[in-house]
Amino acid sequence: MRETWVAGAASGRFGRLSETGREAGTRVALEAIESAGLAPKDIDLTVVSNCFGIAERQAHVGPLLNTGLGIPEVPSLTVESACSSSSAGLHEAYVHVAGGFADAALVVGFERLSHLDTLQATSYFAMGADYPFETRNGATFPGLYATLARAHAERFGTGPKELGAVAIKNHANGARNPHAHFQKEISESTYLGSPMIASPLRLYDCCPFSDGAAALVVVAREAHGDGPREPLVVRASVRSGSIADLQDRPELTGLPATRLAGRRAFQAAGIGPGDLDLLEVHDCFTIAELLALEDLGVYTPGRAGRAEVEGETARDARVPVNPSGGLKAKGHPVSATGASQVAEIFEQFNGTAGGRQVPHPEWALAHNVGATGGSCTVHIFGHR
């Protein structure tokens, strides 16, 4: 296995695109390639994630994107893993590059749903759940994550104070992120005054529907050497899965796929949760951030909520979590989310994160979940 780097990264502003998803994906791809000090002709493979291309009546986007980059002869593939699609795409790129099948791979994730009404967009999102057993019976993702939040509350006493602390912290971070969908801070009273969506989850517990695009360039060190930016050395790239349906899981106070992927990733990287300097975790709902921190072993079960309340996860604290603002404030353009987490870590490692900069991070983790944890991808990055 060759030492493999993320040598370039780019993310657009999340929110509402005035261009097509394909155009946004091509634009950030060019920016990522340039940030790596490469040209499109240096790319050997393109991995594209676009879950809901059908919303724009477009599939098979890889060749179209490559044509826009001027490299139509380069092979491409599309990876779909619900909300963890572009993280799964990064894993595929890593396998190809580390295994010697490509020297440079491009990972692109993009999504555009803002031209749909709320009912249509919700219906597309619900495709990530089990239609016969969940969606057809009225279960939406707010409802499914509310079920997880209720189970956590019954076992550990997690309530609005703990959930609200996640939302308030992530909005504070998002206010400092020019890529974020929501660039505004919120107060505890604003959080508590927001309408209930699926008890116990309020409006500010839920991530927004977002358009957006992000891209990464993955290279073999021996093939491309030093570039103009500080690379992320991929120390672990691990995927796992679990029972998809909540009703079939033995317990609901954690995600088995995260526990398994996290354990294997730390083993591969040769470090433990206490060595991390920053984390970008999947917080599609505030409860998801608490579950991630506990499942990854950063906190013991039931302890993450108290840590959030006490400020331990703030960007200038002991365990900075989601300095980007997370899905909660940065936004969640499904197929772009995983790549954007890594783009945030790339900025942090290069000291270009501005007002949300974490001081001198040495180790970082990106955690991305598909649906309610049927799939999960964990990456750990270090310096060269």
NORHUZI-V777838 format. One record per residue. N is the residue number from 1. PHI is phi in degrees with one decimal (none if undefined). OMEGA is omega in radians with two decimals (none if undefined). D_CENTER is the distance of its C-alpha to the mean C-alpha in whole Angstrom. Layout:
n->[N,N]
phi->[PHI,PHI]
omega->[OMEGA,OMEGA]
d_center->[D_CENTER,D_CENTER]
This chain:
n->[1,2,3,4,5,6,7,8,9,10,11,12,13,14,15,16,17,18,19,20,21,22,23,24,25,26,27,28,29,30,31,32,33,34,35,36,37,38,39,40,41,42,43,44,45,46,47,48,49,50,51,52,53,54,55,56,57,58,59,60,61,62,63,64,65,66,67,68,69,70,71,72,73,74,75,76,77,78,79,80,81,82,83,84,85,86,87,88,89,90,91,92,93,94,95,96,97,98,99,100,101,102,103,104,105,106,107,108,109,110,111,112,113,114,115,116,117,118,119,120,121,122,123,124,125,126,127,128,129,130,131,132,133,134,135,136,137,138,139,140,141,142,143,144,145,146,147,148,149,150,151,152,153,154,155,156,157,158,159,160,161,162,163,164,165,166,167,168,169,170,171,172,173,174,175,176,177,178,179,180,181,182,183,184,185,186,187,188,189,190,191,192,193,194,195,196,197,198,199,200,201,202,203,204,205,206,207,208,209,210,211,212,213,214,215,216,217,218,219,220,221,222,223,224,225,226,227,228,229,230,231,232,233,234,235,236,237,238,239,240,241,242,243,244,245,246,247,248,249,250,251,252,253,254,255,256,257,258,259,260,261,262,263,264,265,266,267,268,269,270,271,272,273,274,275,276,277,278,279,280,281,282,283,284,285,286,287,288,289,290,291,292,293,294,295,296,297,298,299,300,301,302,303,304,305,306,307,308,309,310,311,312,313,314,315,316,317,318,319,320,321,322,323,324,325,326,327,328,329,330,331,332,333,334,335,336,337,338,339,340,341,342,343,344,345,346,347,348,349,350,351,352,353,354,355,356,357,358,359,360,361,362,363,364,365,366,367,368,369,370,371,372,373,374,375,376,377,378,379,380,381,382,383,384]
phi->[none,-84.1,-63.5,-122.8,-120.1,-91.0,-97.2,-153.9,-158.1,-156.5,-140.6,-87.9,-73.0,-85.6,148.0,-126.9,-83.2,-92.9,-111.9,-74.3,-60.1,-62.1,-66.3,-64.3,-63.4,-66.6,-63.7,-69.9,-62.1,-61.4,-63.4,-66.0,-62.7,-65.1,-66.4,-84.1,75.7,-114.6,-120.1,-51.6,-64.6,-81.6,-79.4,-101.5,-156.1,-120.2,-115.2,-114.6,-122.9,-157.4,-59.2,-114.6,-57.8,-60.5,-66.2,-110.7,57.4,-142.4,-120.0,52.1,-80.8,-55.3,-62.6,-67.6,-64.2,-62.6,-61.9,-63.8,-84.6,83.8,-129.9,-63.3,-81.7,-74.6,-68.1,-138.5,-145.1,-110.0,-116.0,-121.7,-146.1,52.9,-68.0,-99.6,-61.5,-76.5,-69.4,-64.5,-63.5,-63.4,-61.9,-63.0,-63.1,-59.8,-59.3,-64.8,-75.8,-63.4,-83.4,87.4,-87.7,-152.9,-94.5,-147.5,-125.9,-105.6,-113.7,-132.1,-126.6,-151.3,-153.7,-143.5,-131.9,-66.0,-79.5,-96.0,-79.3,-59.7,-63.5,-64.5,-63.2,-61.4,-65.2,-65.0,-57.8,-65.8,-62.9,-77.2,-94.4,-84.9,-61.1,-63.0,-101.2,-119.8,-60.8,-63.5,-96.2,94.7,-81.6,-102.7,-65.4,-57.7,-67.3,-67.9,-71.9,-64.7,-62.8,-64.3,-64.7,-65.1,-63.4,-65.4,-63.9,-67.5,-87.0,-119.8,78.5,-66.3,-134.8,-62.8,-64.2,-71.9,-64.7,-63.3,-62.0,-64.8,-63.3,-63.8,-64.1,-71.0,-67.3,-62.1,-69.4,-61.3,-63.9,-105.2,-115.1,-66.0,-87.0,-76.9,-65.1,-107.4,-111.0,-146.7,-83.4,-128.9,-101.2,-62.5,-67.6,-63.6,-60.1,-67.4,-86.0,-77.4,-66.1,-75.4,-99.1,-151.9,-51.7,-95.4,-88.7,-94.2,-54.3,-80.7,-88.3,-110.0,-73.9,-86.3,-72.9,-134.4,-91.7,164.5,-149.6,-149.3,-146.0,-135.1,-118.6,-110.8,-133.4,-85.9,-55.9,-69.5,-92.0,-119.1,60.9,-68.8,-115.4,-76.6,-118.7,-69.3,-81.0,-94.8,-82.1,-77.8,-91.2,-157.7,-139.6,-130.8,-119.5,-151.2,-141.1,-157.8,-52.9,-75.9,-88.4,-62.7,-67.0,-100.9,-84.9,-69.6,-155.0,-122.8,-102.1,-174.4,-110.0,-56.4,-63.9,-66.0,-58.9,-69.8,-63.4,-63.2,-60.2,-69.0,-68.0,-63.2,-63.9,-65.8,-79.3,75.1,-131.7,-121.9,-56.0,-70.5,-86.8,-72.5,-102.6,-162.1,-133.4,-112.0,-118.3,-79.0,-116.7,-58.1,-134.8,-58.4,-61.5,-65.0,-66.6,-63.4,-62.3,-62.3,-64.8,-79.3,-66.9,-80.0,86.9,-67.6,-132.7,-71.6,-53.4,88.6,-96.6,-63.5,-60.6,-63.8,-62.5,-63.8,-61.5,-82.8,83.0,-70.1,-105.0,-65.7,-64.0,-108.7,-108.3,-67.2,-128.8,-63.0,-120.9,55.0,-61.6,-70.5,106.0,65.2,-60.0,-59.9,-115.1,-63.0,116.6,-138.7,-81.4,-28.8,-74.9,-94.5,-61.5,-61.2,-64.9,-69.7,-60.2,-72.2,-61.6,-63.3,-63.6,-59.8,-63.8,-62.1,-67.0,-94.8,67.2,-114.9,-88.6,61.0,-68.2,-108.0,-63.4,-89.2,-65.3,49.0,-69.7,-106.7,-131.3,-139.9,-128.7,-117.3,-126.5,-137.0,-116.1,-99.2,59.0,-99.5,106.1,-64.3,-138.6,-154.2,-130.1,-126.0,-119.3,-122.1,-122.9,-133.6,-89.5,-73.4]
omega->[-3.13,3.05,-2.99,-3.08,2.76,-3.00,3.14,-3.12,3.09,3.07,3.03,3.06,3.09,3.14,3.14,-3.12,3.01,3.09,3.09,3.08,3.13,3.11,3.13,3.12,3.13,-3.13,-3.12,3.08,3.10,3.14,3.14,3.13,3.12,-3.13,3.09,-3.10,-3.12,3.03,3.13,-3.12,3.13,-3.09,3.14,-3.06,3.05,3.10,-3.04,3.01,3.13,-3.02,-2.93,3.07,3.13,3.11,3.06,3.12,-3.09,2.98,3.09,-3.00,-3.11,3.13,3.12,3.12,3.13,3.10,3.10,3.12,-3.12,3.14,-3.04,-3.10,-3.11,3.13,3.13,3.01,3.13,-3.14,3.10,3.07,-3.09,-3.05,-3.14,-3.00,-3.07,2.97,3.04,3.07,3.08,3.10,3.11,3.10,3.12,-3.14,-3.13,-3.07,-3.14,-3.13,3.08,-3.14,3.07,3.08,3.12,-3.14,3.11,3.07,-3.13,3.01,3.09,-3.14,3.04,-3.12,-3.01,3.12,3.09,3.03,-3.02,-3.13,3.12,-3.12,3.10,3.13,3.09,3.11,-3.06,3.09,3.11,3.10,3.14,-3.04,-3.09,-3.01,-3.09,-3.01,-3.10,3.13,3.01,-3.13,3.01,3.12,3.00,3.12,-3.13,3.10,3.02,3.07,3.08,3.13,3.13,3.12,3.14,3.12,-3.11,-3.11,-3.00,-3.14,-3.13,-3.08,-3.08,3.12,-3.13,3.13,-3.14,3.13,3.09,-3.11,-3.11,3.14,-3.08,3.04,3.08,3.09,-3.14,3.12,3.14,-3.07,-3.13,3.09,-2.92,3.04,3.13,3.14,3.14,3.06,3.05,3.11,3.08,3.14,3.07,3.11,-3.08,-3.14,-3.13,-3.06,3.08,3.13,3.07,-3.01,0.20,-3.06,3.08,-3.14,-3.08,2.95,-2.96,3.06,3.13,2.84,-3.11,2.85,3.05,-3.13,3.08,-3.09,3.14,3.02,-3.08,-3.07,2.97,-3.13,-3.05,-3.11,-3.03,3.05,-3.06,3.03,-3.09,-3.09,3.05,-3.10,2.92,3.08,-3.11,-3.14,3.07,3.05,-2.97,3.04,3.08,3.12,3.08,3.03,-3.03,-3.01,-3.14,-3.04,-3.12,-3.12,-3.10,3.07,-2.96,-3.12,3.08,3.12,-3.10,-3.11,3.10,-3.13,-3.10,-3.12,3.13,-3.13,-3.13,-3.13,3.12,3.11,-3.13,-3.10,-3.13,3.10,3.08,-3.12,-3.12,3.14,-3.05,3.09,3.02,3.12,2.89,-3.07,-3.03,-3.12,3.09,2.97,-3.07,3.13,-3.11,3.10,3.12,3.12,-3.12,-3.10,3.12,-3.14,3.12,3.11,3.09,3.04,3.08,-3.13,3.14,-3.05,-3.02,-3.13,3.11,3.11,3.10,-3.14,-3.10,3.03,-3.08,-3.06,3.10,-3.02,3.13,-3.08,-3.02,-3.08,-3.13,-3.11,3.13,3.06,3.09,-2.95,3.10,3.07,-3.06,-3.10,3.10,3.13,-3.05,2.97,-2.79,-3.03,3.12,-2.97,-3.09,3.11,-3.13,3.06,-3.12,3.06,3.07,3.13,3.09,3.10,-3.14,-3.13,3.14,3.10,-3.08,-3.08,3.03,-3.06,3.11,-3.06,3.02,-3.08,2.94,3.11,3.11,-3.13,-3.14,-3.14,3.02,-3.06,-3.04,-3.03,3.00,3.13,3.12,3.07,3.05,3.04,-3.11,3.06,3.10,3.03,3.03,-3.08,3.02,3.11,3.09,none]
d_center->[25,25,23,20,18,16,18,17,14,14,12,14,15,13,15,18,19,23,22,21,18,20,21,18,16,20,20,16,17,21,19,17,20,23,20,21,25,25,26,25,28,26,24,25,22,19,16,15,13,14,14,17,19,22,21,22,25,23,22,23,21,21,24,24,22,24,27,26,25,28,28,28,30,26,25,22,20,17,15,14,12,11,8,7,9,8,7,10,12,11,13,16,16,17,19,21,21,22,24,26,26,24,25,22,19,17,14,13,11,12,13,16,18,19,23,23,24,22,24,23,19,19,21,18,16,18,18,16,18,22,24,27,26,24,23,27,28,26,23,20,17,18,21,19,17,20,22,20,20,24,24,23,25,28,27,26,27,24,25,24,25,22,19,21,20,16,16,19,17,14,16,18,16,15,18,18,15,17,14,13,14,16,18,20,21,22,25,25,28,26,23,26,28,25,26,25,23,23,25,24,21,22,20,19,17,15,12,14,14,13,14,12,12,11,12,13,16,17,21,23,25,28,28,27,27,27,25,25,22,21,19,16,18,16,18,16,14,14,13,15,16,18,21,19,21,22,25,26,24,26,24,22,21,18,16,18,15,13,17,18,15,15,18,19,16,18,21,20,20,23,21,21,18,21,21,17,17,14,11,7,7,6,8,9,13,14,15,12,12,15,15,12,14,17,16,15,19,18,20,23,22,23,23,19,21,24,22,20,23,25,22,21,17,18,17,21,21,21,18,16,12,10,12,11,11,8,7,11,12,10,10,8,9,8,9,8,4,3,6,6,5,8,10,10,11,13,15,15,17,19,20,19,17,20,21,17,18,18,22,22,19,20,17,13,11,7,6,5,8,10,12,14,13,15,13,10,9,10,11,13,15,18,21,23]
